[in-house]
Amino acid sequence: MTDQKSEPIAAATGFPWPPVLFVAAIAVAWTLMVFAPLPWPGLDDTAAHWVGLAFGAFGLLAVVSGFATLIAHRTTYLPNRASTRLVTTGPFAVFRNPIYLGEALLLLYGAEITQSIWFVAAALLFVILVTLLQIIPEERHLEAAFGDEYLAYKARSRRWI
């Protein structure tokens, strides 16, 4: 973990894409589930159900521990604010985006508990859009703010899984 360089670095984005995309994904999936239901192609067995529950548990753990780690390091957890510290501990030691990963897993958990394929589609769309609209600009921001230290972190951690 390092403090930001002395010159101010602009935020990665001016809009809080991840929470908006997450809520929109839930709303769209739920609306489509109600008004245009599709048959659930998944297995209807105990093992598949436990996998879905595990997605939910790991997703919630990733989101909560990601926020807690950012708060503990006294840097922003708001995606439209400039980072003041490079956080490389907790879930960030393995994944560069544990909160976004957790949100994608929660959408897959939503698919299991509702038996709606629309939540799987929403998870896929969320991953694509959050990568394009937030993660890529965020990576450029962190490289500008933390330079070689961020590049070294990027080389040893995963963007998603």
N, C-alpha and C positions, 0 to 999 in steps of 0.2 A: 504494500500500500504506500502510495506516495502523494504528496501534495501537488497541486497543479503548478505549472510553470508560472513565472511572474507576470507575463502578459496575459490579459484576459482572452479566453477562448469562447467563441459563441457556442450556444447549445447546438446539439446535433439537429434538432428540429424545433420549429416554433409551435408545434401542435402535439398534444399528448396522444399519439396514434395508438399505442398498445391497449390502454383501457377502453378507448372508444371502439377499436376493432373487436376486442373481446366481448363487450356488451352487445355490439351489433351482430356478432357471430351467434351469440345465444338467441337474440331476438329473431334473427332471420331463420335460424334452424327451428326454433319453436313455432314460428308462424307457418313455415313450410310443413312441419310435422302435423299441425292442426288442419291446414287447408289443402295440402297436397301430400298426404301420407304415402310413403313407399314401403313395401314389405321389407322387414329386417332380414338381411341375408346372413347374419351372424349365427353362430351355433347357439342352440338353446340348451346349454348344459352347465353344470356346476363349475367346471374348470374355466369356461369362457366368462362366466359371471365373476369369478374371483379375479381374473385378469382385469376386467373392467373396474372392479373395486380397487385393485392395486393401482391402476392408472389414476383414480381419484385420490387415493391416499398419497401417492408419490407427487402428484400434481399439487395438492394442497401443501405438502411438506416443502416442495421447491419454492412455491410462492411465499409462504410464511418465512422460511429460513432466508430467502433472498432479501425480502424487505428487512428482516431483523438484522442481517449482516450489514446492509447499507446504512441503516439507522445507527448501529453500533459504531460504524466507522465515520459517522457524522458527515455523510455525503448525501446528495439528493437521491430520492427514489422516484422523483418525478421525471418522466422521460423527455419532457420538453425543457428541462433545465440543464445547465452546464455541469458536468461532473467536477468535483473539487478534489477527489481522491480516486486513485486506481485501486479498486478492491479486488483482491485475488485470493481471499480466504473464504471459508465456509463453502457454500455450493458453488461460488465463483471459482474455486480452485479447480473444478472439473469442467464446468459449463460457463461460458461467457454470458449466457442469457437464461439463467435458471428461472426467472420469473415468467418469461415468455414461454419457456418449455413447460413450466407448470400449468400455465393457462391452456396450452394446447392439450396437455394430458387431461385437464379438467373437462375440456370439450369432448374428448374421447370417452371419458367417464359418463358425460351426459348422454352419449350415444348408447352406452350400455344400460343406463337406468331408464331411459325412455324407449329403448329399442327402436331408435330412429336413425336411419342412415344419413339424415340431414345433418346431424351433429358431426358425423365423420367428414362430410363435405365441408362443413363450417370450420372444422379443425384444420383441414388442408388449406382452405382459403385464408384462414387466420395466419398460418405459418408463412405462406407466400407473401401476403400483404405486409405483415410485421417485418419480414426480412427486407422487403424492398423499401418500405416507408420509414422504418425505424432502425433496424439493425445495421444496415449498410451505412447510413449517415452517422449512426452512433460510433461505428468502428472508425470512420474518418475523424470524427471529433476526438475520440480517445487517442488516436495516433497523433493528432496535432497537439493535444494537451500533454501527453506523457511520452511521446517519442519511442525510443528504443526499448524502454521498459514495457510499454504496451505491446510492441511487436514481439518481444520475448514471451510475454504472457499469452499472446494470441497464438504463438507457435506451440505452446504446451497445453492449451485448453481447446475445448470444442465449442463451436458456435451453437449447435443443437445437441446431437447425441453422438 
